Amino acid sequence: MAKRIDPVTAWAAYEVGISTVRSWLDDLPEQAWAQPSVLPGWDVTDLAAHLATVSASVTVLAAAPSDAHAGTASDYLASYAAVADEIADTARELADDGDREPAAVLARIDEQRAAAAEVVERIGLHDQVVTTRRVPVRLGDYLLTRVVEIAVHADDLARSVPDVTAPALPRDTVRMAARALLDVLAERAPGRSVEVRVPPFAAVQCVEGPRHTRGTPANVVELTSASWLRLAAGRTSWEDEVAAGNVSASGDRADLSGLLPLL
């Protein structure tokens, strides 16, 4: 991503996002915690415990050497696929490490959030390259990946317990996550032949081919932020979303199935 992400803005979006999900979990009926989640092999407790690992990942950040090459948020997110099994195992191990009672899981989330805040305060919320568990990235880009995690997992939790009102993530958190994933798409499939719109948050042009210059683009994809997050994260398929009427796609090049998921 060429645009620099302000670490202060990204951290604020992450903090308010995880605070919203944490409060939602606090009100979740106890019996719901044992329900299977929409993620295969995970129950709701595993998914909630994973939120602690999202914060824990911030605790390992440190200023990178001055000559370190910074990857992009896209580079970092691309590394998820190779460690998907490891991520799942870590979430389940954390949930099984001692007490699986909701109060204990919430306490672990709070503990890791506090530890993450201490690290952020120590290294400072300024534009800098940091080391992570995977590749060095700019701090703003890294915190942006945490915003994506919160937005995606808030939706995972909501769909896992559909009889409970979904977490009401702040608009800025959803906007930042949706925009980030659109930018990843544009970075991985550069071009100007297709316009992808996620109203009211953002739109990008991507995919090689004839460049659109004026008027209505020949190839347009439009979808909601919820559908976009699910497609980008591999929670659903292009075919299913189109069949359900959740995606409007017009033009010969407006099929993004070969470019998804992004994570």
VOPAGU-2260 file (C-alpha; in pm, 1 decimal, decimal comma):
REM VOPAGU-2260
SITE   aa  ch    i         X         Y         Z
SITE  MET   A    0       0,0       0,0       0,0
SITE  ALA   A    1     154,5     327,2    -107,6
SITE  LYS   A    2     -42,7     543,6     131,9
SITE  ARG   A    3     106,8     577,7     478,8
SITE  ILE   A    4    -131,3     474,1     755,1
SITE  ASP   A    5    -138,9     698,5    1061,1
SITE  PRO   A    6     -56,3     477,3    1363,0
SITE  VAL   A    7    -265,0     695,4    1595,5
SITE  THR   A    8    -574,5     653,7    1378,9
SITE  ALA   A    9    -519,9     279,8    1332,3
SITE  TRP   A   10    -461,7     220,2    1703,4
SITE  ALA   A   11    -775,6     416,4    1793,8
SITE  ALA   A   12    -983,9     212,6    1546,0
SITE  TYR   A   13    -841,1    -111,0    1684,9
SITE  GLU   A   14    -894,5     -13,6    2047,2
SITE  VAL   A   15   -1255,0      93,5    2003,2
SITE  GLY   A   16   -1320,8    -216,2    1792,1
SITE  ILE   A   17   -1186,0    -468,2    2041,3
SITE  SER   A   18   -1353,6    -279,9    2326,0
SITE  THR   A   19   -1687,1    -316,0    2146,1
SITE  VAL   A   20   -1639,8    -689,8    2092,6
SITE  ARG   A   21   -1517,4    -735,6    2450,9
SITE  SER   A   22   -1833,3    -568,3    2584,9
SITE  TRP   A   23   -2047,6    -782,6    2355,3
SITE  LEU   A   24   -1880,9   -1098,5    2487,1
SITE  ASP   A   25   -1942,1    -982,9    2842,8
SITE  ASP   A   26   -2316,5    -987,3    2772,0
SITE  LEU   A   27   -2314,4   -1314,5    2577,1
SITE  PRO   A   28   -2528,0   -1588,0    2740,1
SITE  GLU   A   29   -2307,9   -1850,4    2902,8
SITE  GLN   A   30   -2456,8   -2135,1    2698,6
SITE  ALA   A   31   -2356,2   -1961,0    2375,0
SITE  TRP   A   32   -1984,7   -1995,2    2452,0
SITE  ALA   A   33   -1991,8   -2371,2    2390,2
SITE  GLN   A   34   -2168,5   -2343,1    2053,9
SITE  PRO   A   35   -1976,7   -2433,7    1738,2
SITE  SER   A   36   -1858,2   -2123,7    1557,2
SITE  VAL   A   37   -1873,9   -2061,1    1183,5
SITE  LEU   A   38   -1503,0   -2147,2    1167,0
SITE  PRO   A   39   -1457,8   -2524,3    1124,3
SITE  GLY   A   40   -1319,2   -2686,1    1437,8
SITE  TRP   A   41   -1362,8   -2374,1    1651,7
SITE  ASP   A   42   -1630,2   -2310,8    1909,7
SITE  VAL   A   43   -1724,6   -1965,2    2034,4
SITE  THR   A   44   -1483,0   -1996,7    2327,2
SITE  ASP   A   45   -1194,4   -2066,0    2086,3
SITE  LEU   A   46   -1291,3   -1766,2    1877,0
SITE  ALA   A   47   -1313,6   -1540,9    2181,6
SITE  ALA   A   48    -977,6   -1667,0    2307,2
SITE  HIS   A   49    -825,5   -1579,6    1971,0
SITE  LEU   A   50    -896,5   -1213,6    2044,0
SITE  ALA   A   51    -639,5   -1238,4    2322,1
SITE  THR   A   52    -380,0   -1355,9    2068,8
SITE  VAL   A   53    -463,1   -1060,7    1843,8
SITE  SER   A   54    -365,8    -827,5    2127,8
SITE  ALA   A   55     -73,8   -1050,3    2228,1
SITE  SER   A   56      73,0   -1008,2    1880,8
SITE  VAL   A   57     112,0    -637,1    1952,6
SITE  THR   A   58     320,2    -711,7    2262,2
SITE  VAL   A   59     609,6    -847,1    2052,9
SITE  LEU   A   60     651,8    -528,6    1849,4
SITE  ALA   A   61     985,1    -351,1    1866,0
SITE  ALA   A   62    1157,8     -79,6    1667,3
SITE  ALA   A   63    1328,7    -236,2    1366,3
SITE  PRO   A   64    1692,1    -167,2    1271,8
SITE  SER   A   65    1731,6     146,0    1062,3
SITE  ASP   A   66    1820,8     -57,3     752,6
SITE  ALA   A   67    1521,0    -293,8     780,1
SITE  HIS   A   68    1308,2    -323,7     467,4
SITE  ALA   A   69     942,4    -261,7     547,2
SITE  GLY   A   70     686,8    -491,8     391,8
SITE  THR   A   71     330,1    -377,4     338,4
SITE  ALA   A   72       8,7    -464,7     515,5
SITE  SER   A   73     -63,3    -681,1     211,4
SITE  ASP   A   74     263,7    -870,3     267,3
SITE  TYR   A   75     172,5    -933,4     628,8
SITE  LEU   A   76    -181,5   -1045,1     551,0
SITE  ALA   A   77     -51,8   -1272,5     274,6
SITE  SER   A   78     144,4   -1466,7     535,6
SITE  TYR   A   79    -175,7   -1583,4     708,5
SITE  ALA   A   80    -243,9   -1873,3     472,9
SITE  ALA   A   81      88,1   -2043,4     546,2
SITE  VAL   A   82      27,0   -2038,7     921,8
SITE  ALA   A   83    -350,6   -2090,3     930,6
SITE  ASP   A   84    -322,3   -2424,5    1111,9
SITE  GLU   A   85     -78,1   -2276,0    1362,2
SITE  ILE   A   86    -315,4   -1986,0    1431,7
SITE  ALA   A   87    -604,8   -2227,2    1488,3
SITE  ASP   A   88    -396,1   -2448,4    1717,9
SITE  THR   A   89    -280,8   -2147,1    1919,8
SITE  ALA   A   90    -637,8   -2026,7    1968,1
SITE  ARG   A   91    -753,5   -2367,2    2089,2
SITE  GLU   A   92    -449,4   -2410,4    2314,3
SITE  LEU   A   93    -510,4   -2070,5    2468,0
SITE  ALA   A   94    -875,1   -2154,6    2527,2
SITE  ASP   A   95    -776,0   -2489,6    2680,8
SITE  ASP   A   96    -493,2   -2344,0    2889,6
SITE  GLY   A   97    -663,3   -2358,4    3224,8
SITE  ASP   A   98   -1015,3   -2228,6    3269,5
SITE  ARG   A   99   -1248,7   -2220,7    2969,2
SITE  GLU   A  100   -1509,6   -2035,2    3168,2
SITE  PRO   A  101   -1619,0   -1710,5    3000,3
SITE  ALA   A  102   -1486,1   -1497,3    3286,2
SITE  ALA   A  103   -1140,9   -1653,5    3252,5
SITE  VAL   A  104   -1130,5   -1599,5    2875,1
SITE  LEU   A  105   -1239,0   -1238,3    2919,1
SITE  ALA   A  106    -968,4   -1190,3    3181,2
SITE  ARG   A  107    -705,6   -1314,4    2932,6
SITE  ILE   A  108    -834,3   -1071,0    2671,4
SITE  ASP   A  109    -809,6    -786,2    2923,0
SITE  GLU   A  110    -459,8    -891,7    3028,9
SITE  GLN   A  111    -328,4    -898,1    2672,0
SITE  ARG   A  112    -499,7    -569,5    2584,2
SITE  ALA   A  113    -328,8    -401,6    2877,5
SITE  ALA   A  114       7,6    -551,3    2779,4
SITE  ALA   A  115     -39,1    -434,5    2419,4
SITE  ALA   A  116    -119,3     -81,3    2535,7
SITE  GLU   A  117     201,7     -75,8    2741,5
SITE  VAL   A  118     410,4    -176,0    2440,1
SITE  VAL   A  119     245,1      84,1    2217,5
SITE  GLU   A  120     309,5     351,2    2478,6
SITE  ARG   A  121     673,8     245,5    2506,0
SITE  ILE   A  122     756,5     242,3    2134,6
SITE  GLY   A  123     536,2     542,1    2053,8
SITE  LEU   A  124     262,6     589,6    1796,3
SITE  HIS   A  125     479,6     749,3    1530,3
SITE  ASP   A  126     559,5     642,9    1176,1
SITE  GLN   A  127     831,0     380,5    1215,7
SITE  VAL   A  128     925,4      32,9    1097,4
SITE  VAL   A  129     867,9    -238,5    1357,0
SITE  THR   A  130     957,9    -603,8    1384,2
SITE  THR   A  131     666,7    -845,3    1417,5
SITE  ARG   A  132     624,8   -1221,2    1443,1
SITE  ARG   A  133     658,3   -1238,6    1064,9
SITE  VAL   A  134     786,5    -952,3     849,8
SITE  PRO   A  135     899,1    -598,4     939,4
SITE  VAL   A  136     627,8    -345,1     852,8
SITE  ARG   A  137     545,4      14,6     927,5
SITE  LEU   A  138     362,6      49,0    1257,5
SITE  GLY   A  139      53,2     198,5    1095,2
SITE  ASP   A  140      31,6     -92,0     850,4
SITE  TYR   A  141      69,0    -345,6    1128,6
SITE  LEU   A  142    -201,3    -188,2    1343,0
SITE  LEU   A  143    -420,8    -180,0    1033,7
SITE  THR   A  144    -396,0    -560,5    1015,4
SITE  ARG   A  145    -523,0    -572,7    1375,3
SITE  VAL   A  146    -823,8    -362,9    1272,1
SITE  VAL   A  147    -893,9    -612,3     992,6
SITE  GLU   A  148    -873,5    -899,3    1242,5
SITE  ILE   A  149   -1122,3    -735,6    1477,9
SITE  ALA   A  150   -1369,9    -655,0    1200,2
SITE  VAL   A  151   -1354,4   -1006,5    1053,6
SITE  HIS   A  152   -1379,7   -1184,3    1389,0
SITE  ALA   A  153   -1662,8    -961,8    1509,9
SITE  ASP   A  154   -1857,5   -1085,3    1208,4
SITE  ASP   A  155   -1749,5   -1445,5    1277,3
SITE  LEU   A  156   -1884,4   -1417,8    1630,2
SITE  ALA   A  157   -2209,3   -1256,9    1518,3
SITE  ARG   A  158   -2275,5   -1532,5    1264,9
SITE  SER   A  159   -2186,3   -1799,6    1521,3
SITE  VAL   A  160   -2465,8   -1687,5    1754,5
SITE  PRO   A  161   -2727,3   -1548,1    1514,9
SITE  ASP   A  162   -2994,7   -1532,7    1784,2
SITE  VAL   A  163   -2793,8   -1261,2    1964,1
SITE  THR   A  164   -2771,0    -903,5    1836,6
SITE  ALA   A  165   -2441,7    -859,0    1651,3
SITE  PRO   A  166   -2159,1    -643,8    1791,0
SITE  ALA   A  167   -2211,4    -286,4    1671,7
SITE  LEU   A  168   -1861,4    -207,6    1550,3
SITE  PRO   A  169   -1791,7     164,3    1513,5
SITE  ARG   A  170   -1818,3     296,0    1159,5
SITE  ASP   A  171   -1451,5     399,7    1150,6
SITE  THR   A  172   -1335,8      47,5    1238,8
SITE  VAL   A  173   -1545,2    -110,2     962,5
SITE  ARG   A  174   -1444,3     159,0     714,0
SITE  MET   A  175   -1074,9     114,0     785,4
SITE  ALA   A  176   -1095,4    -265,4     755,3
SITE  ALA   A  177   -1295,7    -254,7     432,0
SITE  ARG   A  178   -1065,2       6,0     280,3
SITE  ALA   A  179    -755,4    -188,0     382,8
SITE  LEU   A  180    -874,8    -502,7     207,9
SITE  LEU   A  181    -972,4    -307,9    -103,7
SITE  ASP   A  182    -620,2    -165,2    -111,3
SITE  VAL   A  183    -478,4    -516,9     -79,5
SITE  LEU   A  184    -689,2    -621,9    -378,5
SITE  ALA   A  185    -566,3    -325,4    -583,4
SITE  GLU   A  186    -205,0    -398,3    -487,0
SITE  ARG   A  187    -226,1    -764,9    -584,8
SITE  ALA   A  188    -425,8    -707,1    -904,1
SITE  PRO   A  189    -309,6    -368,1   -1030,5
SITE  GLY   A  190    -497,7    -208,2   -1315,7
SITE  ARG   A  191    -787,7      20,4   -1401,7
SITE  SER   A  192   -1036,4    -202,7   -1580,3
SITE  VAL   A  193   -1261,9    -294,5   -1284,4
SITE  GLU   A  194   -1406,6     -67,7   -1018,3
SITE  VAL   A  195   -1491,5    -234,2    -686,7
SITE  ARG   A  196   -1725,7     -37,3    -464,2
SITE  VAL   A  197   -1805,5     -95,1     -98,2
SITE  PRO   A  198   -2045,3     189,1     -20,6
SITE  PRO   A  199   -2038,0     406,8     174,5
SITE  PHE   A  200   -1675,8     339,8     265,7
SITE  ALA   A  201   -1450,7     316,3     -38,0
SITE  ALA   A  202   -1392,7     214,7    -397,8
SITE  VAL   A  203   -1082,3     108,4    -588,8
SITE  GLN   A  204    -990,0      31,8    -945,9
SITE  CYS   A  205    -796,7    -284,9   -1019,8
SITE  VAL   A  206    -728,2    -565,4   -1271,4
SITE  GLU   A  207    -529,4    -521,9   -1590,2
SITE  GLY   A  208    -720,0    -433,4   -1904,1
SITE  PRO   A  209    -874,9    -135,5   -2080,3
SITE  ARG   A  210    -853,4     168,4   -1855,7
SITE  HIS   A  211   -1170,4     348,7   -1757,5
SITE  THR   A  212   -1138,4     727,8   -1788,9
SITE  ARG   A  213   -1485,6     882,4   -1778,3
SITE  GLY   A  214   -1852,3     799,1   -1734,2
SITE  THR   A  215   -1978,5     471,6   -1591,5
SITE  PRO   A  216   -1703,3     206,0   -1580,4
SITE  ALA   A  217   -1756,1     -95,4   -1805,9
SITE  ASN   A  218   -1682,0    -337,0   -1521,5
SITE  VAL   A  219   -1827,7    -264,7   -1179,2
SITE  VAL   A  220   -1853,6    -472,8    -863,8
SITE  GLU   A  221   -2061,4    -339,6    -575,3
SITE  LEU   A  222   -2123,9    -510,2    -243,2
SITE  THR   A  223   -2181,3    -442,2     124,9
SITE  SER   A  224   -1898,0    -414,5     374,2
SITE  ALA   A  225   -2011,4    -738,2     542,7
SITE  SER   A  226   -2000,8    -934,2     216,4
SITE  TRP   A  227   -1666,4    -779,8     124,8
SITE  LEU   A  228   -1505,0    -871,8     457,0
SITE  ARG   A  229   -1636,2   -1227,9     430,3
SITE  LEU   A  230   -1515,6   -1270,6      73,4
SITE  ALA   A  231   -1175,2   -1118,0     142,3
SITE  ALA   A  232   -1128,5   -1337,3     449,4
SITE  GLY   A  233   -1243,8   -1654,8     274,3
SITE  ARG   A  234   -1554,4   -1693,3     487,7
SITE  THR   A  235   -1776,7   -1731,8     183,4
SITE  SER   A  236   -1738,1   -1783,6    -189,5
SITE  TRP   A  237   -1786,7   -1545,2    -478,2
SITE  GLU   A  238   -2039,7   -1780,4    -633,7
SITE  ASP   A  239   -2247,7   -1801,6    -315,2
SITE  GLU   A  240   -2249,8   -1425,5    -260,8
SITE  VAL   A  241   -2349,8   -1358,6    -621,7
SITE  ALA   A  242   -2623,0   -1624,6    -605,8
SITE  ALA   A  243   -2756,2   -1472,7    -283,6
SITE  GLY   A  244   -2778,7   -1131,5    -447,0
SITE  ASN   A  245   -2517,2    -982,7    -214,1
SITE  VAL   A  246   -2285,3    -887,3    -499,7
SITE  SER   A  247   -2372,2    -678,0    -802,4
SITE  ALA   A  248   -2121,7    -748,7   -1081,0
SITE  SER   A  249   -2147,8    -610,7   -1433,4
SITE  GLY   A  250   -1902,7    -639,1   -1720,9
SITE  ASP   A  251   -1686,2    -911,6   -1872,8
SITE  ARG   A  252   -1405,6    -858,8   -1621,3
SITE  ALA   A  253   -1618,3    -818,9   -1308,4
SITE  ASP   A  254   -1563,3   -1172,6   -1177,2
SITE  LEU   A  255   -1324,1   -1152,5    -881,4
SITE  SER   A  256   -1342,2   -1520,2    -787,5
SITE  GLY   A  257    -987,3   -1583,9    -907,6
SITE  LEU   A  258    -849,7   -1308,8    -682,9
SITE  LEU   A  259   -1021,9   -1410,1    -360,1
SITE  PRO   A  260    -976,2   -1473,0     -75,4
SITE  LEU   A  261    -707,3   -1222,4      17,6
SITE  LEU   A  262    -618,5   -1370,0     357,4
